[in-house]
Amino acid sequence: MNSINRRTVLAGLGAAGTGLLAACGKDVPDTPSLLSPTGSQVARAEKKRGATGRVVSINVTAAPATLDLGGGVLAKSWAFSGQVPGKEIRISAGDTLAAELSNQLPGATTTSLHWHGISLRSDMDGVPPITQNPVRAGSNFTYRFVADKPGTYFFHPHVGVQVDRAMYAPLIIEDPKEPLSYDDEWVVVLDDWLDGVAGTPDDVFAELSHHMSGMDMNSTGSSRATSSRSPSMSASTPGSPSASSGDGPSTRFRLTGTASPLLGRDAGDVNYPYHLINGRVPTDPAVYTGTPGRRVRLRIVNAGADTAYRVALGGHKLTVTHTDGFPVEHEEVDTLLVAMGERYDVLVTLDDGVFPLVALAEGKDVTGMALVRTGSGGLPDPAVRPQELDGRTVTAGQLRASDGVRLEAKDPDQVVRVKLTGSMGAYDWAINGKRFDMADPTANPLLVQEGQRVRLDFVNATNMWHPMHLHGHTYQLGDTGPRKDTTIVLPRSKVSVLFDADNPGQWMLHCHNAYHSEAGMMALVAYGA
């Protein structure tokens, strides 16, 4: 989510009076002509969505806020409507959402809203400068679109590394013909946190991008500068991997030693002092109160910037029913691995007592915790590690799409190679060896044509894992895997996904590690005009 604040590139990018990027390439030889995000094809596709005719109007205010994270921890951050997570939006499939964003951020800070996972019209996707001008400080912008696919989603900015502040909130699209049977539900939002307590996300990105080139890198892409943990972080992250210090470049935030059996030798790079569940620290957790025997649907969202979480509920099995909004054949698991940007829905039948819902920061050896209370009992230790964390884990690649959402089997019309490149040393994260450039956002597009079956081959040539997110579409993992919009691509591995090019416009494809994306691991998936 490359920052456009630091570049003056917006003038003249779009159609007069709108700031939207028009079809390009007419004045540059050998540059393909791209479909405009406001083209007639976009309007035609929007009319095909199953709309109810109901309009749900809401207001979202982005502004500075002092947030109470519990346990005496106060954080000065930017938030939606003064809370973390932001206020949940809940609508029914087919409703039209009219969301007015009011930008009350300080100075000349611009922002936007991206509706993560939603198949919507391209000009409402919230990606400056591709689909709109950024919303200036002191200004408003209304997003209006039909949300026709039920599921668990969320929304966040697509400017700089703002997603690593408190600017995110769940978006739940209910199914009026809900096939699942359950008694209650609980939305569970995970987040890695440092803003306003240890620095800012901009501080983190400056350190990673400007200082990592001075580190001596070994063949695995991990830094050798592994000395004692930074004093500023050690008190709040006992037992975590170390932040480097000593004779090398200043590394207040950079982690080393984050190996994971699930993600590889480098599971994450940023040393967060807190890991939150529903905006609360483990010493003062969020609590769900229910009764024994109640069947509860947990809607789990990872809104973090650099951390995948292994999630388990002590004393319980979880039945996976959905991932990224789409149903899967049910699987019973002990624990889930949830990458940044992913969502999972699970069913659980509650036992009698007090149980920790734990989110283990994969490779970082620290946890977030919330509580499920159905009876008497004392508070678990904030650092508790339920045995389920070491139990059966089913990753997305082992799940199967439900019959009703599985793509019809056919050969792809087009195969697009998406090579993931870069390293921590140079911090040159890119796609196909080219870092996305906000000054020339339509350079090197990945072209698709409406009506085609497209296969994306993610080829990870790096020594780090990447959660790859496609806007405006869901793809299928292989021939029978789940429908998703965000998927983990492990180091030195290949993942092939399929989607139908049925939502014309211009769409971002990027790593949902906020710092990799900001460094340039983004590409434009564009429909040809």
Beta strands, then each sheet from edge to edge (+ up, - down):
strand 1: 55-68
strand 2: 74-80
strand 3: 89-92
strand 4: 95-103
strand 5: 114-116
strand 6: 140-147
strand 7: 151-156
strand 8: 169-174
strand 9: 184-193
strand 10: 274-277
strand 11: 287-289
strand 12: 295-302
strand 13: 309-313
strand 14: 318-323
strand 15: 326-333
strand 16: 336-338
strand 17: 343-349
strand 18: 354-361
strand 19: 367-373
strand 20: 414-421
strand 21: 430-431
strand 22: 446-448
strand 23: 453-460
strand 24: 466-470
strand 25: 475-477
strand 26: 483-484
strand 27: 486-489
strand 28: 494-500
strand 29: 506-511
strand 30: 522-527
sheet 1: 2+ 1- 4- 6+
sheet 2: 3+ 8+ 7- 5+
sheet 3: 10+ 9- 12- 17+ 14- 15+
sheet 4: 11+ 19+ 18- 13+ 16-
sheet 5: 21+ 20- 23- 28+ 25- 26+
sheet 6: 22+ 30+ 29- 24+ 27-
end
